[in-house]
Amino acid sequence: MLGFFLLAALTVTSAAVVALHRNIIYSTIALLGTFFGVAGIYVSLSADFLGVVQLLVYVGGTFTTLAGQSLSR
């Protein structure tokens, strides 16, 4: 139960940083925290497949976004 609340707090806090931070790099890194929190919630609900797919698809896309941002500077 405590783990669920910690993951929920990580997810909500990271989502707030994504929405409120002005630097796109910091927002993208906070988005990773949001995705890890959601994947952790999926795993805690015994939906292991959804947790793994969440990490593979969205975190991979986020790393691609970070690479594109660093190459465009």
Buried (B, 14 or more C-beta within 10 A) or exposed (E): EEEEEEBBEBBEBBBEBBEEBEEEEEBBBBBBBBBBBBBBBBBBEEBEEBBEEBBEEBBEEBEEBBEEEEEEE
